[in-house]
């Protein structure tokens, strides 16, 4: 089952409005944060599409998750199929 996790990127700098794209080889120039995947954004909500691997009590094991340990989790949503299931 696939899930969408919404996280609060609590360590981000919300005052920063410009960023250099990832894997920059020096030829890329700074651009607005909304055109990058930078966690430095005014509204630091992270959206992560993950695969549910295991449920143990009230714990979920998912992968892959691009978030730091301790990142607050805001919500968990199931990924709906085309037919709405």
Backbone as CSV, one residue per row, in Angstrom:
resi,resn,N_x,N_y,N_z,CA_x,CA_y,CA_z,C_x,C_y,C_z
1,UNK,0.845,-1.174,0.000,0.000,0.000,0.000,0.894,1.242,0.000
2,UNK,0.501,2.219,-0.798,1.235,3.480,-0.835,0.552,4.518,0.050
3,UNK,1.382,5.349,0.692,0.889,6.405,1.570,1.521,7.730,1.192
4,UNK,0.830,8.810,1.524,1.401,10.146,1.451,1.594,10.619,2.885
5,UNK,2.815,11.005,3.229,3.120,11.533,4.548,3.342,13.027,4.419
6,UNK,2.704,13.789,5.272,2.926,15.230,5.331,3.742,15.510,6.588
7,UNK,4.880,16.163,6.407,5.775,16.446,7.522,6.005,17.945,7.646
8,UNK,6.458,18.356,8.820,6.814,19.752,9.081,8.331,19.811,9.084
9,UNK,8.907,20.467,8.083,10.360,20.566,7.958,10.861,21.613,8.952
10,UNK,10.897,21.192,10.211,11.113,22.077,11.363,12.481,22.745,11.412
11,UNK,13.450,22.252,10.691,14.789,22.850,10.713,15.024,23.817,9.550
12,UNK,14.030,24.006,8.713,14.215,24.860,7.540,14.238,26.340,7.921
13,UNK,14.893,27.111,7.073,14.972,28.564,7.234,13.835,29.166,6.426
14,UNK,12.779,29.594,7.094,11.592,30.080,6.385,11.760,31.487,5.826
15,UNK,12.840,32.164,6.154,13.059,33.511,5.633,13.739,33.483,4.262
16,UNK,14.295,32.343,3.891,15.039,32.226,2.630,14.068,32.017,1.477
17,UNK,14.145,32.873,0.461,13.239,32.753,-0.689,13.945,32.364,-1.982
18,UNK,15.285,32.222,-1.939,16.043,31.841,-3.123,16.941,30.662,-2.768
19,UNK,17.191,29.788,-3.764,18.023,28.608,-3.544,18.721,28.233,-4.836
20,UNK,19.827,27.498,-4.704,20.524,26.951,-5.857,20.059,25.507,-6.010
21,UNK,19.651,25.080,-7.206,19.164,23.711,-7.407,20.182,22.670,-6.963
22,UNK,19.685,21.501,-6.539,20.544,20.394,-6.113,21.510,19.976,-7.197
23,UNK,22.558,19.301,-6.738,23.578,18.754,-7.641,24.097,19.827,-8.583
24,UNK,24.237,21.002,-8.052,24.716,22.114,-8.859,26.192,21.919,-9.180
25,UNK,26.539,22.002,-10.433,27.941,21.890,-10.857,28.587,23.262,-10.980
26,UNK,27.930,24.270,-10.446,28.453,25.626,-10.523,27.850,26.422,-11.658
27,UNK,27.229,25.724,-12.624,26.645,26.425,-13.769,25.202,26.853,-13.501
28,UNK,24.594,26.285,-12.470,23.206,26.646,-12.154,23.178,27.877,-11.270
29,UNK,22.227,28.719,-11.534,22.133,29.958,-10.769,21.015,29.871,-9.740
30,UNK,21.088,30.764,-8.786,20.067,30.832,-7.759,18.705,31.117,-8.383
31,UNK,17.668,30.517,-7.819,16.314,30.693,-8.328,15.343,30.715,-7.144
32,UNK,14.086,30.971,-7.379,13.096,30.976,-6.308,12.909,29.590,-5.710
33,UNK,12.666,29.516,-4.400,12.562,28.219,-3.721,11.414,27.362,-4.252
34,UNK,10.367,27.969,-4.790,9.232,27.180,-5.264,9.537,26.445,-6.567
35,UNK,10.634,26.785,-7.242,11.019,26.051,-8.450,12.107,25.023,-8.149
36,UNK,12.370,24.758,-6.867,13.358,23.759,-6.456,12.720,22.811,-5.446
37,UNK,13.502,21.804,-5.044,13.059,20.877,-3.997,13.635,21.278,-2.644
38,UNK,14.071,22.500,-2.515,14.697,22.972,-1.286,13.731,22.911,-0.104
39,UNK,14.218,22.445,1.065,13.383,22.484,2.263,13.293,23.893,2.847
40,UNK,14.112,24.803,2.356,14.112,26.195,2.806,12.995,26.925,2.078
41,UNK,11.807,26.958,2.652,10.656,27.585,2.000,9.741,28.198,3.049
42,UNK,8.953,29.196,2.662,8.083,29.879,3.618,7.092,28.948,4.314
43,UNK,6.590,27.947,3.617,5.658,26.982,4.190,6.353,25.627,4.160
44,UNK,7.033,25.253,5.237,7.881,24.058,5.201,7.141,22.742,5.412
45,UNK,6.114,22.499,4.612,5.412,21.219,4.691,6.017,20.282,3.654
46,UNK,6.478,19.127,4.122,7.056,18.125,3.237,6.002,17.122,2.818
47,UNK,6.071,16.679,1.577,5.140,15.681,1.049,5.973,14.498,0.573
48,UNK,5.703,13.320,1.124,6.514,12.138,0.850,5.612,10.984,0.438
49,UNK,5.825,10.461,-0.761,5.085,9.272,-1.207,5.936,8.065,-0.850
50,UNK,5.378,7.180,-0.009,6.137,6.046,0.504,5.337,4.752,0.354
51,UNK,6.035,3.660,0.489,5.418,2.338,0.477,5.328,1.854,1.919
52,UNK,4.150,1.413,2.341,3.971,0.849,3.671,4.540,-0.567,3.666
53,UNK,5.529,-0.815,4.533,6.182,-2.123,4.578,5.659,-3.000,5.707
54,UNK,5.349,-2.381,6.863,4.964,-3.171,8.029,4.208,-2.311,9.033
55,UNK,3.256,-2.902,9.723,2.547,-2.256,10.823,2.829,-3.062,12.087
56,UNK,3.343,-2.388,13.130,3.607,-3.024,14.426,2.966,-2.158,15.501
57,UNK,1.777,-2.526,15.947,1.075,-1.717,16.940,0.737,-0.357,16.348
58,UNK,1.267,0.700,16.962,1.006,2.047,16.440,2.193,2.588,15.637
59,UNK,3.066,1.713,15.179,4.233,2.113,14.374,4.097,1.603,12.949
60,UNK,4.489,2.458,12.008,4.497,2.087,10.596,5.930,2.076,10.104
61,UNK,6.282,1.061,9.340,7.588,1.026,8.683,7.342,1.346,7.215
62,UNK,7.990,2.403,6.721,7.797,2.854,5.340,9.143,3.021,4.655
63,UNK,9.113,3.070,3.339,10.321,3.319,2.557,9.909,3.766,1.167
64,UNK,10.648,4.583,0.485,11.742,5.410,0.985,11.168,6.674,1.626
65,UNK,11.855,7.200,2.625,11.415,8.425,3.286,12.578,9.400,3.339
66,UNK,12.416,10.549,2.706,13.447,11.578,2.663,13.135,12.637,3.733
67,UNK,13.471,12.297,4.978,13.242,13.204,6.104,14.244,12.860,7.205
68,UNK,14.596,13.849,7.995,15.509,13.631,9.108,14.789,12.955,10.266
69,UNK,15.524,12.161,11.037,14.968,11.537,12.233,14.463,12.629,13.171
70,UNK,13.248,12.482,13.647,12.667,13.474,14.540,11.818,14.515,13.835
71,UNK,11.713,14.445,12.505,10.870,15.382,11.770,9.412,15.148,12.149
72,UNK,8.695,16.198,12.576,7.292,16.012,12.978,6.397,15.562,11.811
73,UNK,5.540,14.601,12.091,4.593,14.083,11.116,3.254,14.787,11.318
74,UNK,2.739,15.431,10.268,1.476,16.150,10.350,0.275,15.272,10.043
75,UNK,0.410,14.414,9.018,-0.740,13.612,8.597,-0.274,12.447,7.739
76,UNK,-1.127,11.438,7.642,-0.900,10.261,6.801,-2.145,10.078,5.943
77,UNK,-1.948,9.987,4.641,-3.073,9.811,3.706,-2.807,8.588,2.834
78,UNK,-3.817,7.783,2.544,-3.611,6.695,1.588,-3.564,7.256,0.173
79,UNK,-2.779,6.615,-0.673,-2.775,6.967,-2.093,-3.914,6.214,-2.732
80,UNK,-4.870,6.936,-3.278,-6.042,6.312,-3.882,-5.741,5.888,-5.313
81,UNK,-6.294,4.764,-5.702,-6.174,4.284,-7.070,-7.111,5.087,-7.957
82,UNK,-6.983,4.938,-9.250,-7.812,5.663,-10.218,-9.303,5.443,-9.983
83,UNK,-9.685,4.253,-9.535,-11.105,3.958,-9.332,-11.612,4.414,-7.963
84,UNK,-10.777,5.135,-7.189,-11.205,5.696,-5.920,-11.014,4.798,-4.722
85,UNK,-10.485,3.593,-4.913,-10.261,2.668,-3.779,-8.990,2.992,-3.050
